[in-house]
Amino acid sequence: MDLDTTPADDAFRAEIRTWLEANLPHALRDKVLNHKRLTRDDLASWHALLGKRGWSAPAWPAQWGGPGWTETQRHIWDAECGRIGAPIVLPFGVSMVAPVLMKYGSEAQQRRYLPRILSGEDWWCQGYSEPGSGSDLASLRTRAVLNPEGDHYVVNGQKTWTTLGQHADMMFCLVRTDPEAKKQEGISFLLIDMKTPGITVRPIITLDEDREVNEVFFEDVKVPVENRVGEENRGWTYAKYLLGHERTGIARVGASNRELAFLKGVALKQKKNGKPLLEDPVFAARVAAVEIELMALEVTAERVIAAAANARGPGPEASMLKIKGTEIQQALTELMVDAVGPLAAPFDVPFLEGEREHAAGGDDDAAPLAAYYFNYRKTSIYGGSNEIQKNIIAQMILGL
């Protein structure tokens, strides 16, 4: 398996790096590099900038308006965006529901929704998890009943942990359409307009004092039958396909390399016994252990990319990347907090949200780190918990 880059790949990397350096707004880059909170306008404006260059959907084929990049080029793009501190591309539309629509959606759905996702006109959210149905997603209870005329579903139920749902125009949602069938066999995949009467979005204030996730309630919500993707009761197939794409992106090797560099910079500034903390043998060993794990993850990701030449969808290897990628992300945030100690304790929300230039405690690097640490406890849970990913590997790779 050849993991070496070609001269064409090197030229592509140089092109990407030059463009990012010239076009990523400094204020936006500063927010990412310094762990400040991004607004809806921040993400939307970056999406629009990418759209002008034709890069707002890096993984899309040219036939749908994407750049038609190879797997290697997409990997280079992710690495360079992570290195420089670019915000993520709006994930729920571009990277999740769009691949499902390309593979399973009707021509009318593709014609309507894909251009709106590409332009950023529609902001999407994910309606998967429910109270009591997280990693055991197939146990979901939100019901969709087809009306007697057969032209729309009536949806009742609740979704939870809906990321950025307060901004969303549309939701892709799993609903139970056959309560008598086996768990996985009675689920359908609906596209729901969030402005439909009967939908209530309620914020969940998280431990880092942010409103990132929400509860969403459905009370007699009417969804046109043409908004069902694929066949009725086949939604589990489409959901698994979507989750494969989500888990592949969760590894975030480029961003973790950037955060490793940030960690080393912080540890060089902090002192222990009059010397930089990074020179302390115990702390240095912890940093080295994470760095080795990250190097191994990067090589594993490159092996997965090299093996994807047959253009098949993500398989169980996505679970491997998800597990190790999120473990490394959490380890990095833990080391950052350990490095600055009590300086990370205050939750300076006005500073995190850009309402003032400097932190109240006087250390701009340390002030966001506790909130950052708490927020990243989620990474081993969302997209299917890491325990579930280990079951997938056991079943699909080891045959257990």
PyMOL commands that set and color helices and strands:
alter all, ss='L'
color gray80, all
select helices_A, chain A and resi 7-23+26-33+40-53+62-64+71-84+91-104+107-119+137-139+165-167+183-186+225-227+235-250+253-269+277-279+281-310+317-344+349-352+369-380+386-396
alter helices_A, ss='H'
color red, helices_A
select strands_A, chain A and resi 124-127+143-146+152-159+170-176+187-193+199-204+213-224+228-229+271-272+275-276
alter strands_A, ss='S'
color yellow, strands_A
deselect
rebuild
show_as cartoon
